[in-house]
Amino acid sequence: MYNRDLCNELLRIKSYFPVVAVTGPRQSGKTTLCKMAFPDYGYVNLEDEIVRGELSLLRKEFFMTKGNLIIDEAQNMPEIFSIIQVMVDENPKLNYVITGSNNFSLMQNITQSMAGRAALLTLLPLSFSELTPDDKSTSTDDIMLRGFYPAVLAKKIPAQDAYRQYYNTYLQRDIMQVMNLKNLDEFRRFVVLCAARVGTEFNANGLSNEIGVSAPTVQSWINVLEASYIAFHISPFYKNIGKRLIKKTKFYFFDSGLVCYLLGIKTVEQLSNHPLRGQIFENMVVGDMLKSLYNKGQDNNLCFYRDQQHEVDIVQQEAQRFKAYEIKSAQVIHTDFYKNLDYFKKLLGEEVVSTQIIYAGKDEMPISDNGYVNYMNII
């Protein structure tokens, strides 16, 4: 059992809204979190056909006999959202916690039926702060290979077994439900090619040429990956600073273990020598930064800076202040690691309030001459 950082935000926001929706990928721990946070609530799972049948027949009467409820995978029965709206309007003391693994379906129903009545939170796989000391007592490569899904770590399921089943189930249950795929092999090839491009600029035209499908089809597949919490993107930095900035987004997966599986990486030895190890490490770090934001109930404020000569992996904007991060998979700091950070700070001056190198080593190193570069071991 893992203590989830999102629990504090879930309890806080629940005091203001009668309905809270917790979204996130399958097997990220949404049900466990909600049951731990609200042990006195009833529970129904709308993936159960019998429950859906009973609810369809009784509708409002079903809810009147249940009291406060945790409703799992609510997107499977869109008509319940209007019923919940009526219930909370008629009885302000009623409370509902809704979970879902399809962000598009859940958001669509919430905005249509429960605007102003519901808060939305996102639970992703485990963050570094949620790992146990035992989870952290291994190598960086082992952590990347195992990934961060709670059940995989708690049950010590071999990564290949876990992610093979996760991937196949994801294709069968989620993708096939929302897409009319004519060629499953094309989609499989698409997902593998996406895994090989983590941390790089996303080019729909390039992918479409490799797969043999149209660019709009590729974009629609990307949208499904994002709506199902398999992948996400971060946008380029925009500011009028007189530079030719890159305009394409960068693409990441939410879990490094799934990336390794898709790339055919089965062992720590294979990962340590893999040409994409640095990109997988960056994927893991950026994903952890996003988890930290969501666990606090905050929006994604991550972007990246790149012009024709310089790149900063992550820029985090807070009002008119910026934090800049370089991500390196090396175990030793080199002086050239902070050149781009120094450049970015000189470019924006006092608007850059901190710079940091995140790397895989453990040694403490001197800070840069600008006085802002710190070093953090991700493990």
QUIKA-V950471 format. One record per helix or strand of 2 or more residues. SS is the DSSP state (A for helix, B for strand). FROM is the first residue (numbers start at 1). TO is the last residue. If there is no record, write none. Layout:
<<SS FROM TO> <SS FROM TO>>
This chain:
<<A 6 14> <B 19 23> <A 30 37> <B 42 45> <A 49 58> <A 60 64> <B 69 72> <A 74 76> <A 80 90> <B 96 100> <A 103 113> <B 118 122> <A 128 130> <A 133 136> <A 140 146> <A 150 154> <A 159 178> <A 184 195> <A 204 211> <A 215 227> <B 231 236> <B 250 253> <A 256 262> <A 268 272> <A 277 295> <B 302 306> <B 311 318> <B 321 328> <A 335 351> <B 352 359> <B 373 377>>
